[in-house]
Amino acid sequence: MNSSTPDRYGRISRLLHWGMAALFAAQFITAGVHFVFPDTALEEAVWGAHVPLGVLLAVAGVLRGLWALADRPRRPAAWNRAAPLGHLALYALMVAVPALALLRQYGSGRPFSPFGIPLMPGFEGDEIEGLTALGGLLHGELGWALLALILGHIGMVVWHRRAGGQDVLARMRAR
């Protein structure tokens, strides 16, 4: 079933959720290695994947948001008032973090061609310091905030299952 039902999320929602979970895991590994092991062979081996993973996450996030809006009338209802706020914060950061990276990229004046697809031409002259500064200031910090929210999301799934007696994970698992 592609669409969701009041009892469980549909195949498309599950594919987007778990696919993005795998991409986020890889993305945070690259960021963690870059942060903890700068200027090492390990960083050199994994850091090059950070931008392509970010592009895939941005595209998947847009698709996921659009699908969530289209599928909303059929989706399972939230079991409490905090869940929609947490999900809204996750979606907001899934948009803000790559948007800030794109602002920083544009402001740098360098071309941007992920996967060989030209998305932004470079420009001659000085960088746009306001854009690079904003992206540099907030991209990483909001990325780590996103990781904290993701870990909180996972923690709430475990809490609901163990302490709350509600198996919310069953709504997102394949049968």
C-alpha positions in Angstrom: 0.0 0.0 0.0 1.4 3.3 -1.1 -0.8 5.6 1.0 -1.0 5.7 4.7 -3.9 4.5 6.8 -5.0 5.7 10.3 -3.1 2.7 11.7 0.2 2.9 9.8 2.3 4.8 7.4 2.2 3.7 3.7 5.1 2.3 1.7 6.2 5.7 0.3 6.3 7.3 3.7 8.3 4.4 5.1 10.7 4.4 2.2 11.3 8.1 2.6 11.6 7.9 6.4 14.1 4.9 6.5 16.0 6.1 3.4 16.6 9.5 5.0 17.5 7.8 8.2 20.3 5.9 6.4 21.4 9.1 4.6 21.4 11.0 7.9 23.5 8.3 9.6 26.1 8.6 6.8 25.9 12.4 6.8 26.5 12.6 10.6 29.4 10.1 10.3 31.1 12.4 7.8 30.5 15.5 10.0 31.7 13.7 13.1 34.9 12.5 11.4 35.5 16.0 10.1 35.0 17.5 13.6 36.9 14.9 15.6 39.6 13.8 13.1 40.5 16.9 11.1 43.4 16.8 8.6 43.7 13.0 8.7 43.4 10.2 6.2 40.1 9.2 7.6 38.7 12.7 7.2 40.0 12.7 3.6 38.4 9.4 2.9 34.9 10.4 4.1 34.6 14.2 3.9 34.1 14.2 0.2 30.8 12.5 0.6 29.4 15.2 2.8 28.1 17.6 0.0 26.6 14.8 -2.2 24.9 13.3 0.9 23.6 16.8 1.8 22.2 17.2 -1.8 20.5 13.8 -1.6 19.0 14.7 1.8 17.8 18.0 0.6 16.0 16.5 -2.4 14.6 13.6 -0.2 13.5 16.1 2.4 11.5 18.2 -0.1 10.0 15.0 -1.6 9.2 13.8 2.0 7.6 17.1 2.9 5.5 17.2 -0.2 4.4 13.6 0.3 3.6 14.3 3.9 1.3 17.1 2.9 -0.4 15.0 0.2 -0.8 12.0 2.4 -1.7 13.9 5.5 -5.5 13.1 5.6 -4.7 9.4 5.7 -1.8 9.4 8.1 -1.9 8.1 11.7 -2.9 10.7 14.2 -0.3 11.9 16.7 -0.7 10.3 20.2 0.1 13.5 22.0 0.5 17.3 21.4 4.3 17.2 21.6 4.8 14.9 18.6 3.6 17.3 15.9 5.8 20.0 17.3 8.8 17.7 17.3 8.1 16.7 13.8 7.7 20.3 12.7 11.1 21.1 14.3 12.7 18.2 12.4 11.2 19.3 9.1 12.2 22.9 9.7 15.8 21.9 10.3 15.8 19.5 7.4 15.1 22.6 5.2 17.2 25.2 7.1 20.5 23.2 7.3 20.9 22.6 3.6 19.5 26.1 2.7 22.2 27.6 4.8 24.9 25.5 3.1 23.5 26.6 -0.3 23.6 30.3 0.8 27.2 29.8 2.0 28.1 28.1 -1.3 26.5 30.9 -3.4 28.2 33.6 -1.4 31.6 32.0 -1.9 31.4 32.6 -5.6 32.4 29.1 -6.4 30.4 27.0 -8.8 28.2 24.2 -7.4 27.7 21.1 -9.5 26.8 18.1 -7.4 26.9 14.9 -9.3 28.1 16.9 -12.3 24.8 18.8 -12.5 25.4 22.6 -12.6 23.1 24.2 -10.1 25.0 27.4 -9.4 27.6 29.1 -11.6 30.4 30.7 -9.9 31.1 34.5 -10.1 34.1 36.7 -10.4 35.0 39.1 -7.7 34.8 39.1 -3.9 32.6 36.7 -2.0 29.4 37.9 -0.5 30.5 37.9 3.1 27.1 38.2 4.7 26.0 34.9 3.0 29.2 33.0 3.8 29.2 34.3 7.4 25.6 33.3 7.9 26.1 29.9 6.4 29.3 29.4 8.3 27.8 30.5 11.6 24.6 28.4 11.5 25.0 25.5 9.1 27.1 23.3 11.4 25.4 24.4 14.7 21.9 23.7 13.3 23.1 20.5 11.9 24.1 19.3 15.3 20.8 20.6 16.7 19.1 18.4 14.0 21.2 15.4 15.2 20.0 16.1 18.8 16.4 16.2 17.6 16.8 13.0 15.7 18.3 11.3 18.8 15.4 12.7 20.8 13.0 11.3 18.2 14.6 7.9 18.5 14.5 8.2 22.3 10.8 9.0 22.3 10.1 6.0 20.2 11.9 3.8 22.7 10.2 5.6 25.6 6.7 5.2 24.1 7.4 1.5 23.5 8.8 0.7 26.9 7.3 3.1 29.4 4.2 4.4 27.5 3.0 1.0 26.3 2.5 2.4 22.7 4.4 0.8 19.9 4.8 3.8 17.7 7.5 2.1 15.7 5.0 -0.5 14.4 3.4 2.3 12.4 6.6 2.9 10.5 7.8 -0.7 10.1 7.1 -2.9 7.0 5.0 -5.9 7.7 
